[in-house]
Amino acid sequence: PVPAAVTVAHGRYVGQGCQGCHGPQLSGGKVPGAPPDWPAAANLTPGEDSALPRYRDAAAFKAMLRSGRRPDGSAVSRVMPFEALAQLDDVDAEALYLYLNSLPPRAAGQR
């Protein structure tokens, strides 16, 4: 068990649920087994072709998880499980943000 806290370890635990679509390295790309019209999953690792730079801090990241909207107001992909993501508490969401920012940068789709 990983104690619930705003730590990289807890964020890694929470982030396991993202691997099904975003891949084991969380670098995104085509979702295996998804319908052909699904968009590619975003790269969640830090770096140039990542979605993370859109979220300047954990508060902006949490707002996206709860609303399904980027800071500029545009909608994130319709296939994201926002009903479930909106239920993450502040500790889980902040730990996930911390963990994602601790990952080594990867090229989008690098699995």
C-alpha distance (Angstrom), angle and dihedral (degrees) to the residues before:
residue distance angle dihedral
P1 . . .
V2 3.78 . .
P3 3.81 115.0 .
A4 3.80 112.7 -119.0
A5 3.80 105.2 -109.5
V6 3.78 138.7 123.5
T7 3.80 92.5 -88.4
V8 3.78 136.2 124.4
A9 3.83 89.2 -115.3
H10 3.79 92.9 56.3
G11 3.81 90.7 42.7
R12 3.82 89.4 53.8
Y13 3.80 88.2 53.2
V14 3.82 92.7 49.6
G15 3.82 90.9 43.9
Q16 3.79 92.8 60.0
G17 3.79 86.7 83.0
C18 3.82 89.8 61.1
Q19 3.80 95.1 57.1
G20 3.80 95.7 79.8
C21 3.80 91.3 70.9
H22 3.80 105.0 14.7
G23 3.83 93.7 45.9
P24 3.79 133.3 -117.9
Q25 3.82 91.2 -69.6
L26 3.85 91.6 42.3
S27 3.81 90.2 -126.4
G28 3.80 94.1 127.2
G29 3.78 128.2 -141.7
K30 3.78 132.5 142.2
V31 3.80 110.8 -10.1
P32 3.82 109.2 -119.1
G33 3.80 111.4 -118.8
A34 3.81 93.6 6.0
P35 3.79 122.4 134.0
P36 3.81 111.6 -86.2
D37 3.82 92.7 -113.3
W38 3.81 93.6 58.7
P39 3.80 114.0 109.9
A40 3.79 119.8 -117.1
A41 3.79 113.9 -90.5
A42 3.80 114.4 -105.1
N43 3.78 123.0 -105.5
L44 3.82 105.7 -106.8
T45 3.79 96.8 -173.7
P46 3.81 118.1 97.9
G47 3.76 117.3 -97.0
E48 3.77 145.7 74.0
D49 3.78 100.7 -45.6
S50 3.79 95.3 37.9
A51 3.77 130.6 113.0
L52 3.82 90.5 -138.4
P53 3.83 98.6 84.7
R54 3.81 87.8 67.5
Y55 3.80 88.9 68.8
R56 3.80 109.8 64.2
D57 3.80 92.6 -173.5
A58 3.79 143.9 0.3
A59 3.81 91.6 -88.1
A60 3.81 91.9 59.7
F61 3.82 90.1 46.2
K62 3.81 92.0 50.0
A63 3.81 90.7 48.7
M64 3.82 89.3 55.7
L65 3.81 92.5 48.5
R66 3.78 90.6 52.3
S67 3.79 99.9 39.9
G68 3.79 105.6 29.1
R69 3.82 89.0 -128.8
R70 3.78 132.4 114.9
P71 3.82 120.0 -128.6
D72 3.82 88.9 -96.1
G73 3.83 89.3 57.9
S74 3.81 96.5 -109.2
A75 3.79 118.1 134.1
V76 3.78 121.5 -105.2
S77 3.81 116.8 -131.6
R78 3.77 114.7 -55.8
V79 3.80 91.0 -128.8
M80 3.80 96.0 65.3
P81 3.82 112.2 110.0
F82 3.80 95.3 -119.6
E83 3.81 94.4 158.4
A84 3.81 87.8 64.4
L85 3.82 96.6 35.3
A86 3.79 91.3 53.3
Q87 3.81 87.7 60.6
L88 3.81 94.2 61.0
D89 3.77 109.2 112.4
D90 3.80 121.5 -129.0
V91 3.82 93.2 -95.7
D92 3.82 93.0 52.9
A93 3.81 93.9 44.7
E94 3.81 94.5 45.9
A95 3.82 91.7 45.9
L96 3.80 90.1 50.2
Y97 3.81 90.6 51.4
L98 3.81 90.5 49.0
Y99 3.81 91.6 49.0
L100 3.81 95.0 47.8
N101 3.80 89.9 51.6
S102 3.81 90.4 50.8
L103 3.81 93.8 58.0
P104 3.79 121.0 103.0
P105 3.80 111.1 -104.4
R106 3.79 114.2 -100.4
A107 3.76 133.5 -175.2
A108 3.80 113.2 -99.8
G109 3.78 111.3 -86.5
Q110 3.81 95.2 14.0
R111 3.77 102.3 145.6
